[in-house]
Each structure stands twice: as C-alpha cells, then as structure tokens.
Amino acid sequence: MNGIELRGVTKYYGKNLALDDVSLSFESGKIYGLLGRNGAGKSTMLNIISNRIFPTSGEVLIDGENAVENDKALSKVFCMSEKNLLPVSMKFSESVRVTGNFYPDTDKEYAMQLAEKFELDPKSKLGSLSTGYTSISKIILALSCNADYVFFDEPVLGLDAHHRDLFYKELLQKYSEQGGTYIISTHLIEECANLIERAVIVKEGKVILDKETEELLEGAYTVSGGAELVDSYCKGKEVMGADTIGGLKSAYIKGKPDKVPQGLEISRASLQNLFIQLTNK
C-alpha cells in the first residue's frame, strides 16, 4: 500500500503522554492539514514517522515497510521542523548541495529560483538568518527535495504576510504540476485552509477527527443572530460551541440546517472555526 500508516503509536516523555494509541493513515497524493493546538502531539508524530525519535509502542509503515532504521523507506520522507539540523556555519547554497546528497532528486536549480523569489542570499550562513529567513531556508529545501512525503512543521514561523502567501502559492503550484504528498502541521489554519484536502485534528495526543475537508465543512454550519433566538433554534441540535458578543450570538452546529426563523442568519462554518470548537477545553 502506498502511503504512511501509524499502528497503535504511543509516546511517553518520562511520565508525560504525548501520543495516545494513534492509528492513522496518510494516503499518497494529497495535501493534509495536521491540526492541533500547541503541545497536542503534532511534532512528536512527524518526528516518529521520520525516525528522529522512537515510539514507546506501536509501529510506522512507509509504503508497507516498517520505518525503523529503514534507509530505503526513510529516504521517501523529508521533514521540515523547527529544529536546525544543519551546521550554523553552513551557507544556504551548501545546504542545497547537502540535501541533494541525501535526496538525489533534489532540484537545485529550482531551489536557487526560490531563493531569488524569497530574496534569500544563497551565500548567507544559516546561523546568521533571522527567524523568518531560517523558516524560508527550510521551506525551500522541503519544496525542492522532491521526496515522496514532505512534512512542513509550523512552516510559516516568523514569515511576513508576503512570504506566507508566496509559500502557499509555490506549494500549490508544485502540487498541481508534480503531485506528491504534503502534510502541513500547524495551529494557524485560516491562511492555508484552501490548500488542505484532508484534515487530521489532534487533541491531547489523540486523533479526534480525520476527514476530507469538504465533507467536514458540509457537515457543519454557523447560525448567528440575537442570543435568545439562537438559543431557541439550537434546542435539540448538536452544538459544538458558541461565541457571544453583547446580545449577539453565533453557534456552531453539526449537521445541515433546517428551516431558519426570521432574524437568524445561516453561514458555512470555516475550518478554523470548527478547529477552535473541536479543540476547546
């Protein structure tokens, strides 16, 4: 089977449970959103898949092969993470060459084109880059490595609005032209919601939702209006949560809307709103 499969993966850090018996599949050929609040277990999951850390129990299969210390399987995975794994004295141009040593399909010319678009000097040393340009350097390596499975772990950390928009456009263009499997791990959802084909939501180490984005959005809606009217409408319905400002209220409801009384407004729920309601404590 092509794809990544987690089977009963549990991870403890000392007595702290980071992942709790996670069984999950990432099919090839999709853009996934791995969504969760800070500390939910997203980075732990990606680091286990890429063999940077080991699970306490359970296993990970990459295209049907056990990933543990399996160079053939792991060569299909590239993980952009918040940690810097390359020497700070290394120039960015050298980091592209080194990436090519581990990922032979790396498109070095494309990497240099991206550096020009992002206004990153290839001669810059990695240790001298700002937080934003450190993220950009990692994004460029991830986009140009041409691995089968590419993970972006909080990729827009420190990026300004222009560079965030450029990243999303470049990712979408590459995906539309060449395909591939991309997993974007983030708690900042609104900007990348249009990219995500399937949403996986993690809360306190558990996967609480794994669904096609369109199906998820079609299965929920928002009703807004005066608080009393909204409360009356919500009786007998599965309400995920609500926001109240003054005398106005918005409720987030699972299912599809029925006849709406005058004075209320129905709208489609956004991925970000659903995420907030599903992960609220």
Secondary structure, DSSP 4 states (H G I P E B T S, - for coil): --EEEEEEEEEEETTEEEEEEEEEEEESS-EEEEE--TTSSHHHHHHHHTTSS--SEEEEEETTEE-TT-HHHHTTEEEE-SS--S-TTSBHHHHHHHHHHH-TT--HHHHHHHHHHTT--TT-BGGGS-HHHHHHHHHHHHHHS--SEEEEESTTTT--HHHHHHHHHHHHHHHHHH--EEEEEES--GGGTTT-SEEEEEETTEEEEEEEHHHHHHTEEEEEEEHHHHHHHHTTS-EEEEEEETTEEEEEEES---PPPTT-EEEEPPHHHHHHHHH--
